[in-house]
Amino acid sequence: MNLKTQGFILLDVDVAALNNAGKNTTSNFDNAVATKKIYKNGRSFTYVSGQAWRYWWRETLKMNHNWELSPISRESKVAFTDADPISYADDDVFGYMRAAKAVVLDEKGEPEKDKKGKDKMENVTVTRVSPLKNSAIVSAASVNTQENWSSMARHEGDSVPYSKEEYSAVMKGMFSLDLFQVGTFSNYNKTGFKNLTDLLKAQALASGATEIKDPKGTQQLVQLDKKIRTQRVVDTISALKTISGGAMQTNNMADVTPKLLVLATMKTGNHPFSHIIKNDGARSERAIFNVDGLKEVLIDYKDQFVGDIFIGKRSGFMDEHNEDLLGLINEFTNVKLLSVNQAIDQYCVQVKTQMP
């Protein structure tokens, strides 16, 4: 059974500028920076790109969970990591694509030699689809950004004006983490399925990895020890407790840890929590937690959930929904309502028992 962690988060930021979009062409100032915005139904919504969220996540794992990140190389206009998911957990969890030269192995798994006695090389492209998939982080209600005018005036002569866009918003994001795929690699000679070079596969097996049958076919997969795979999953989810990042942090520092989150293990790859936050409809300017929508998800997908569903909420955030949430956990015995960090910790205890 291919289980997935499905997660949903809400952020609450004030006077923030989390992800910028370059020069603001609508401003009267030459030095003006715009924030990222997108439009839906004629309304403006601020957002953080999925790539930016992944950068925050990766850096948090490095700083707070002692992950040694895969080295980055650059050739002309192309940059890539080592593409070594055995040694580097971020290559495993976040995926990669790299075209490089690799050592050719013979039938015994030994490097083949050319006429000069050197290791024979071949061009190989290795690709790994990330087990961790995430959305952008988008404001749950429409947002009118404000242009903040500033100036550099600590020098003689005229001041130098500049501006940036700022906003306050409740923002939503979702992610999915494939529990089977973490620490499990294919080596097929097929586009998108060659995660490892032959040499890296041989090194992995020699260092304790094992081969298992691909449940989706007849090929063999390379799988790391369960302890390593479990730790990578737990670290990835636990990082949400301390995740930090965002542009303009010097003057617009914002807390980007979740103020509300939902964590569940599911049999399906479909993410069911995307609409448990809504806006007030008329002006679309107020974010409202959709308790009825969550209840509907719990009923419609009851056969797809494995174990408990954990809701974490910070005290002081959307407290007007406290009674509704308490009613929800009284109605559904598999729903737990906790603080954000408690929900993450208890979900991680559960997921350890669900690792394949």
N, C-alpha and C positions, 0 to 999 in steps of 0.2 A: 504494500500500500504506500503510495507516494504522498506523504503528508507535507503540508506547507503551513508555515506560520503566516497568518494574515494579520496585519497591524494597521490601525487607523490612529492618527494623532491630530490634536488641535493645539496650536500655538496662540499666545495672546501677547501682542507686542504693541508698544506705544512709542510714537515719534521715532520710528525705525526707517531704515533704508537698507534692507537686507540684501538686495541683489540689483545692481545697477545695469543700465542699458546703454551706456555711452552718452554722447552729447545730447542735450535736450534742445531740439531744433525749434521748439515753440517758445523758448525763453527769450527775454530781451537781453540777457547777459551772454557774453561770449564764453565765459567759463561756467557752464551750466551742465549739471549731470542729471539724467533722467533715471527713474527707477523702472523696473520691468513691470509692464501692465499688459493685460489682455482684455478683450471685449466680448461680452456675451449678452444677447438680448438688449443691446444698446447700452449696457452698463459697463463700467470700468472696474476691473479686478486686479489688484497687485499680486505678484507671484514671485516665488523663488524657483529657479530652474531645477529640474531633477539632477542635473550635473552638479550644481552648487551644493545641494543637499548631500549628495554622495561624497563630495569633497569634505564637508564638515564631518561626516560620519567616519571617513577614512582617517582624518587627522585626529579625531577623538580616540579611535582605536589605537593609534600610535602613541598619543600622549597619556591616556588613562588605562590602557590595557596592554601596554608594552609590546604592541605589534611592530615587528621590523618590516617596514614597507618595502615592496619590491623596487629595486633600483630602476631609474628611468634613463633611457638612452635616447639620443636624438641624432637623426641623419637627415640633413637638408630640412625639408618641411614636415618630416614624419617623426613622431616621438612614440616610444613604446616602453613597457616594463620588461622585466626579464622573462615574463611568461612562464614562471616556475611556481605552480600552485602547491608543489610539495614542500618547498622551503618557505614560501611567503603566503601567509593566510589571506592577504588582500588580493593577490592574484586569483586565489581560489574563490573567494566570496564575491569579488567585484568584477571578475572576468577580464578578458584581454583578447587582442588579436595581434599577431606578430609574424612577419615574413622574415626568415633568417636562414642561414646555412646551418645544417646539422650533420653530425657524424653518421655515416651509413654503417649499419650493423649487419654481420653475416648471420647464418642460420643458428650459430651457437651463441649469438648475442655479443660477439666480440667486434670491435671496430674493423671494418675492411680497410685494406691498405692500397694505395695507388702504386704506380710503377716506381715512384721515388721513395716508397716506404712510409709515406705520410698517411694519416687518416683520410679516407675518402669522404668528401663532403657532398651534400645535395641541398637544393633549395626546398625549404619546407615552410608552409604557412600553418601556424597553430592558432586555433580559435577556441575561446571558452565563453559560452553564453553565461552571463552572471546569474548565480542562484538567487541573488538579491535584486529584486526589481522594485522600483519606486516611482511614484508619480512626482509631478511638481508640487510645491506647496503653494496653494492658491487661497486668497482671501475668501472666506465663506460668504461674505456679503460685499456689495459694491463699495468702493472706496474712492473718495475724493482726496487726492494727494495735495499737499501744500508745498509751495516753493519757498524754501528758507533762504533768504538773502544773507550772505555773510561777506566779510571783507578782510583782507590782509592789510593791516594799517600800522605795523610796528616798525616801519621804515620811513625815511624822509620822503616827502613828495606825496603825490596822490595815492589814495588807497587802491587796492586791486580787488574789485568785487567778484564774487562767484556765488553760485547757488546750487542747491540740491533739492530733490523731491523727498518729502518725508510723509509718513502715514502711521495711523494706528489701526490695527485690524486683528480680528480672530482669523486664523489661517488653518487650512486643513491639508492633510497629506495622507497617503496610504502606501504600504509596502507589502511585499510578499517574499518570503524566504523559503526556498525549496530544501527541506531537511535531508532528502536523499541525495540531492546533487552536491551538497557541501562535502568536500573531501572525496568525491567519487568522479572518476575521469574516464572518458572514452579515448580510444586511439585509432578509430576507424580512418581509413584513407578516403574520407568524404568531407566535403566542405561543411564546416560548422561542427564536425564531430571529432576532429583531430585535436584533442586538448593537449596532448603530450607528444614530444618527439620520441623516437624509439629509444634514444639514449636516456632520456629523462624517465621513461617508463621502466627501463632496466634498473636504473638507479633507485627508483621508488620501491620496486619489488625487492631489491637487495637490502633496503633499509627498513623493511618491515611491513610495507603495504602488501595487500593480497589481491588476487584476481577473483572476481565474482561474475556470475552470468548476468548479462543485461536483461532485466525483466521485460524489456520491450522488443527483444530480438534474440539472436543466437550468438552475438558477439560477447567477448569478455570485457569487463570494466576493471579499472584499477581503483582500489579503495584504501584510504588511509585507515589507521587504527581508530576504533570508535571513540576512544578517549580524546584524540586530537580533533575529530570531527565535531564532537559534542562541545568541546571548549570553544571552537570557532563560532558555533551557533550561539552559545550563551554570551560570549563576548560581544557579538554583533548586536544582539538585542539589549544587553545591559548598557551598551554605549549610549542608548537614548537617555539614560539618567543624567549624563553629564555632557551631552553634545553641545557644542558651541560653534559660533561662526557668524558670518554675515558681513556685508560691506559697512563702511562708515562707523566702525566700532569705537573709534576714538571719541566721537561726539554723540553717537547714536547707539550706544551699547544696548543690545536687546537680549533678553533671555529666550533662547530657542529650544529649551527643553519642553517636552509636552506638558500642557496643563490639563489635558484629558487624553486618554488613550484607551483603545480596545485591543486586546491581544487574544487570538484564538488559534487553535490548530485545526486545519480542515483537510478533507480528502480532495477538495476541488481546487483548481487553479483560479477560478473566478473569485474576484474580490467582492464580498457582499456589503461592505460597510460604507460605500462611497456616498450614500445619501442620508446618513444619520445626522447630518448637520444641514440646516436649511436657512434661508433668510426670510424676512417678514413679508415678502411678497410685493406689497404695494410700492415701496421705494427701494427694496432690496438692500437696505443699509444696516440691518441688524441681524446678527447671526443667532440662530436658535437651535438648541440641541433637539433633534427629532426623536424623542423617546418612543413614539408610536412606530416610527420607521425602524428603530432598532428592534422593537418587539416583533415587527413583521419579519425581519431578517431571522430572528431566533426561531420563529415558527417555520418559515419557508425552508430554511437550511438545517433543520434539526437533525436530519440524517447525515449531514456532511461534517458536523462538528465532532471532534474527538477530544474528550476531556472537558475541562471547565473553560468558560469564557471569562476573561478578566477585564474589568473596567477600572481604570485608575483615574482619579480626579483630585486636583488640588483644591483645598479649602479656599473659598473666596472667589472661585471661578465658576460661573453659571450656577450659583447656589440656588437659584430659583427652581432648578430641576431636581433638587435633592429628594424631595418626597416621591416624585415620579420614579426616580432611579431605585429608591428603597422598595417601592411597590414592585418594580421589575424583578429585583432579586428575590423577593418573597414569592413571586409567581414562577420563576424559573430557578430550579435548584442547582443548575450548573453554571449560574452567573454569580461572580464574586465582585463586590464593590469595595475598593480599597483606595489608599493613596496611590499616587503615580508610581513611586519607587517600590512600594509593597507589591503592586500589581506586576511590575516587571520582575521582581525577585521571585514571586510565587509562580509566575508563568515559566520562568527559567527552571525552577525545580520540576515543574510538570514536563517541560520539553525534554529534559534529560531522560525521562522514562519513555519518551516517544521516538527517540532517535533510532533509525533502522540499523 
